Amino acid sequence: MAEPRVPGGRGEVLELPCGEEVTIDSFDLGMREFDCDCGSTHGVVMDVHPPDRFLPEFLVEILQEAIETTSAEMPEFGTPHLLGIVLEEYPEAVASHDATEDQDVGFAMLWVTDFDSRRLHELIVELVIELMEHAVSHAEDNTALTEFEQQMHEFSIPEFVEQYRDQRDLSSDDFY
């Protein structure tokens, strides 16, 4: 006999990228990683997590000003857009759950990745840089593109992520 689902995410099941299934109530707002029964650690992101979890505030502000969104639900560039970029590039490595109808869980969207939170952070930075390079290439200013490419050759994504995570103290449980 099937078990009835309980409101509040307690009965909702999410299949992770590794194939394991977990209930939605396994995730709370402070989580950035999930230690899975498969032996892996999966990165966890929710729509309520600020985009400056991954990128400096000044860059988030620039992206919010530069990128027009077409969604009434998400009128400003933010974390859902960052995870959308990851999902587009790595669709099989991201499981997502829409909890907009469930007011007991505290989030509207949940993403669990095949990557741990550090690798996910590196991928987001890498993908945003690719978007920025693409935008600069459309500026029809070869000097700007050359300068951007030169700066990116000197930029180390792993080093940036290490320093940013240290600066933001991402080991703290109270940071989303």
HUTA-V756374 format. One record per residue. SS is DSSP state (A for helix, B for strand, O for the rest). OMEGA is omega in degrees with one decimal (* if undefined). NEAR is the number of other C-alpha atoms within 8 Angstrom. Layout:
{{SS;OMEGA;NEAR} {SS;OMEGA;NEAR}}
This chain:
{{O;-179.2;2} {O;178.3;3} {O;179.0;4} {O;178.4;5} {O;-178.5;7} {O;177.0;8} {O;177.1;8} {O;176.7;10} {O;-174.7;13} {O;179.7;10} {O;-179.7;12} {O;-178.0;10} {B;177.0;8} {B;174.1;11} {B;-178.7;10} {O;179.3;13} {O;-179.5;12} {O;-179.3;7} {O;177.1;6} {O;176.2;10} {B;178.2;8} {B;177.1;9} {B;-178.1;11} {A;-179.7;11} {A;173.0;11} {A;-175.1;6} {O;174.7;7} {O;-171.4;7} {O;-178.5;9} {O;-176.1;8} {O;171.6;11} {O;177.9;9} {B;178.1;10} {B;176.1;10} {B;-171.0;8} {O;175.1;9} {O;179.6;6} {O;-179.5;6} {O;179.6;6} {O;172.3;8} {B;-177.1;11} {B;173.8;14} {B;-179.4;15} {B;177.2;13} {B;176.1;10} {B;-178.5;13} {O;-179.5;11} {O;176.3;8} {O;-177.6;9} {O;178.8;9} {A;177.5;10} {A;166.7;8} {A;-175.4;9} {O;-172.9;8} {O;177.6;9} {O;-177.0;8} {A;-178.7;7} {A;179.8;6} {A;176.4;8} {A;179.1;12} {A;178.4;8} {A;179.6;8} {A;179.2;9} {A;178.4;11} {A;-172.5;7} {A;-173.5;6} {O;176.6;7} {O;175.5;8} {O;-178.6;8} {O;-176.4;6} {O;176.5;6} {O;-180.0;5} {O;-179.9;4} {O;-174.3;9} {O;-176.0;8} {O;178.1;7} {O;-178.8;12} {O;-176.5;11} {A;178.0;12} {A;178.8;10} {A;177.3;8} {A;179.5;10} {A;174.2;10} {A;177.7;8} {A;178.6;10} {A;-179.4;13} {A;178.6;11} {A;-177.4;7} {A;-175.6;6} {O;-173.8;8} {A;-178.3;8} {A;-176.7;7} {A;-178.3;10} {B;171.1;14} {B;-179.8;12} {B;179.4;9} {B;176.8;8} {B;-178.9;8} {O;-176.3;12} {O;179.8;8} {O;-176.4;6} {O;-175.3;10} {O;-178.0;9} {O;-174.4;7} {O;176.8;10} {O;178.2;6} {O;177.5;12} {O;-179.6;12} {B;177.2;12} {B;174.1;13} {B;175.4;12} {B;-173.7;13} {B;175.1;14} {O;-178.9;12} {O;172.0;11} {O;-172.8;12} {A;179.4;11} {A;179.2;9} {A;176.1;8} {A;178.2;11} {A;178.9;10} {A;179.6;11} {A;178.9;9} {A;178.9;13} {A;179.8;11} {A;-178.1;9} {A;176.8;10} {A;176.8;8} {A;177.1;8} {A;177.3;8} {A;179.6;8} {A;178.6;8} {A;178.2;11} {A;179.4;8} {A;179.7;8} {A;-179.5;12} {A;178.4;10} {O;-178.6;7} {O;-179.5;6} {O;177.4;6} {O;-177.0;9} {A;178.7;7} {A;179.3;6} {A;179.4;8} {A;179.3;11} {A;178.8;8} {A;179.6;8} {A;-179.6;10} {A;177.8;9} {A;179.1;8} {A;-179.2;8} {A;175.6;8} {A;179.6;7} {A;-175.4;6} {O;177.5;7} {O;-179.7;8} {A;178.7;9} {A;178.9;7} {A;177.4;7} {A;-177.5;9} {A;178.4;11} {A;-178.7;8} {A;-179.1;8} {A;179.4;8} {A;176.0;9} {A;-179.4;8} {A;-178.3;6} {A;-178.7;7} {O;-176.7;8} {O;175.4;8} {O;-179.5;4} {O;-179.9;6} {O;-175.5;8} {O;177.6;5} {O;178.2;7} {O;*;10}}
